[in-house]
Amino acid sequence: PSERLLQILENLTSDPNNMVYIITGRSEEQMTEFVGHVKGLGIACEHGFYCRHPNQIEFTTSLYNIDPESLAWIEMVKPILEHVTSRTPGSFTEVKNSSLVFHYRNADPDYGEWSANELKLHLEMSFNSQPLEIIRGRNKVIEIRPQSVSKGACTRKLIEKGDYSFIFCCGDDNTDESMFEEVERH
């Protein structure tokens, strides 16, 4: 992140009346590196699967009560993504603790789109009984994550934990839409 963004976050979190969270699809490792040093900042990673509340050190999965068995699909889906990645030059597979992501923004535009469409269709047909969700992001990604985990579900749980007079929410991806819907409900 830019110095300007870090300064804005530090200004927002320095006011004791503000409760500031970043809800992201990125991993806890990435977010710890990027903004982990900002005092008073709440960070929800992997769409809220992991959360570090303001002034806490450790990330927890306390927002969700997820049985580890419900993540068994990851080991079944991973080889499929790796196969598609091996056949799509410029693409790569990102393995997170609670999700998998096929990135194709650096692939040939037409072939990358075709591969992503085929992958999404194959996964939807093959894993329709599994507790997972297959999301196509704006940034040329296909993300596969637990069905109950989303930025919207995370937002709802965070809102329920507090008493807020004002909520400001922003984002730039399809995965942010559920977050906006939750804020509108409150």
Helices and strands as residue ranges (DSSP letters): H 3-14, E 20-23, H 28-35, E 41-45, G 46-48, E 50-52, G 68-71, H 73-86, E 92-95, E 100-103, H 109-126, E 132-137, E 141-146, H 151-160, G 174-176, H 177-185
